[in-house]
Structures are given as structure tokens and as C-alpha cells.
Amino acid sequence: MPKQDATQLLKEKIQEKESECAYQKILLNEQFELTKEKLKPMNLIKDTFSSPELKDNLVDSAIGLASGYIARKAIVISSKNPLVKLLGTVIGAGVANLMTKHPDGIKSIGGNIINALFKRKKADPETT
């Protein structure tokens, strides 16, 4: 009799392990599908650009580079002189560096300038 009990116990243990293995296989397949979905290029891009801090950094860098380019072009214009071109490049890099390191102050100054340029005159109550 003890042999049958041992055999029965062994069969039960094997069944438990097989069902546990099947459950873990299902979990592994689900996790694989989730990982596969997350690693799709479009989802990687969405996840990357959903961060507000990254968006701010990209905008600040773009503003810095654009302002450096504009500053360089404003100095060089269409000069053939290599010293003027070098000076334009150095000033453009400096402006880009300054704009990238201090974007908040420059954004507020730029906002004030834009508001001053496009500010509508309020109707004077005495003239109407």
C-alpha cells in the first residue's frame, strides 16, 4: 500500500507543478505581449515626448540654437572676410549657449517684448 500512496502523491505533485508551469507560461506570454507593445517605435516616441521636462528642454535647446543662428547671420550677413565669419560663429555659439543655460529669463523678456509690440490700446473712457 505505501507504494501506491507514494505513487499517488507523486502524481499529484506532478500535476501541481504542471498547472503551476502552465500558469507561469500564461503570465510570461502576457508580459511578452506588453513588452512587445511598449517597444514599438511609435510607443517609444510617445513615451519619450510625453515627459513635460523633456519637452521644455527640447524647446529651450531649439530656441537657443535658433537665436545663435540668427545672431551669427546678423553679424556675418554676406561678408567674405574670414575674421568676420569667425566672429559671427563665436558670437552665435555664445548666444546659443547663453539662451540654452538661461531660458526662463530670456522667455520672459521675449514675452514682454511681444506683449509690448502687439498690445492693443485700450479705449479711453474720456474720448468715447
Secondary structure, DSSP 8 states (H G I E B T S, - for coil): -HHHHHHHHHHHHHHHHHHHHHHHHHHHHHHHHHHHHHTSHHHHHHHHHT-HHHHHHHHHHHHHHHHHHHHHHHHHTT---HHHHHHHHHHHHHHHHHHHH-HHHHHHHHHHHHHHHS------TTT-
